[in-house]
Amino acid sequence: LLESLDWKITFPSMESWLSTYCTRFNVLTQGRLVSSIVWMWGKTIFNAGVLIRHSPSSAKFPYRKQANGLLGLGVVSAGLLPLDAIATKTLCPVLWQQLLLDIEGTNAQQVTDPKRHMVDGHAKRILELLCMTVGADLKKLQQACTDVAFQLCSATGICIAPSPGVSHMDSSGNRSGAAIHTSV
């Protein structure tokens, strides 16, 4: 097989993953969200360029995982899902909200108004289709979104770093804050 290919092997790029995912998501949603998907495509490709320049693919964080996170963040930015759908449960909601606000293309209403997404199980179905689109379970998708969000914030010079002991829910279930650090 390698000889017939002249020993040339092509690995999927971030753009090819995102293109595949957007096409698949469009098919799974039966074209009903095409305008949102086109908007997401533009934002995810822009953010992919930021990631590629700042955090190239590695064995630990391959293009596919980066594309998963970008698409998840894009669905929230497009207003198709509330933030808590892709947020990991280990980070406090305030930190998640600040992360998304710091990523270009997300506005405060999209992050702070999750109730507008919860009509007739719409968010649940979109989340199921998103997991199906990227071929990952919810936990893996949420982790990819978290990793990408931190990478994008770091790349743009606005790094939200959890302060020791304050970024997670404590054992009593109380929410705690986070420190925002800006690169000099």
Summary of the structure (lengths in Angstrom):
residues: 184
radius of gyration: 17.2
end to end distance: 51.1
largest distance: 61.9
contacts: 545
relative contact order: 0.15
helix: 57%
strand: 4%
